[in-house]
């Protein structure tokens, strides 16, 4: 059985002032009318039931998850008491899901990524699931075929195609590479054997727990000792014990150490939409080159980026600026400075 784990934590920094610690990016409607979290779940519902989808999130976001996903069973919200990076999150969630589905395959996905070709994405998941069913001791990561020299992503180097009956080719992972400088990014693009690391991967729950027991044993022992998830003292114990887990990335703990990591090179129009500037790739411009969302009116103005969450924004005879309106403030600046907006968060 294939289940999905959607990681929906975050500190709400990159899309400030719309995104805040109280309402991070995944709970916002950035590109469509529905939020990023809702879009992520809608995508999966084309291929699985809502009962097979789990959301791991912080205490403060549980009500937001329930509000935005009213059909999600309450037990499918996994509460992470504090942020401890992805390794404890995935360990906790795998132990949790295993108590509901004894021997499930799990696909781990971020809650706030863009995927344009959803049909192709679902076919990749299907092939990854099939491979794991026939190769129990395997972890499949989904690598994105790069189309530009990108310094903002980590990379996966792959080699040695694996024999499989899947539509998509599957390769052994040689190594994971940190975010490169522009020269290295160009080198990776030209070589053809590097992929973007999108933070999406699949595994069988029992095998992942075995790997966690090997490479993340202290935290594995801590969380394995928790009472059953439906017991009265589960959350009380979790609050205490989760703080004892090492805060570290799943890449460092498992993906860079395990001998059983494979990759499916994929091209389904993926983007993590990591900045205001990145949104320009996904929101259509009007005839004057303006990118607008929400309650806006523009007159004799061009090449502007305008976001309104409520109040009407009207521009007259103005070019090349950005204007972002939220309940708390309005932020305006030169469009060339849009990528630096999040830096104001600490200054204000």
Secondary structure, DSSP 8 states (H G I E B T S, - for coil): -EEEEEE------TTTTTS-SSS-GGGS-SSSSS-HHHHHHHHHHTTS-GGGEEEEEEGGGHHHHHHH-TTS-GGGEEEESS--HHHHHHHHHHHHHHHHSTT-EEEEEESS-EES-HHHHHHHHHHHHHHHHH-SS-EEEEEEE-SS--SSS-EEEEEEEE--SSSS-EEEEEEEE----HHHHHHHHHHS-EEEEEEEEEEEHHHHHHHHHHHSHHHHHHHHTS--TTSTTHHHHHHHHGGGS----HIIIIITT-S-EEEEEE-S-EE---STGGGGGTS---TTS-EEESSEEEES-BS-EEEESSS-EEEES-BSEEEEE-SS-EEEEEGGGGGGGGGGGGT-
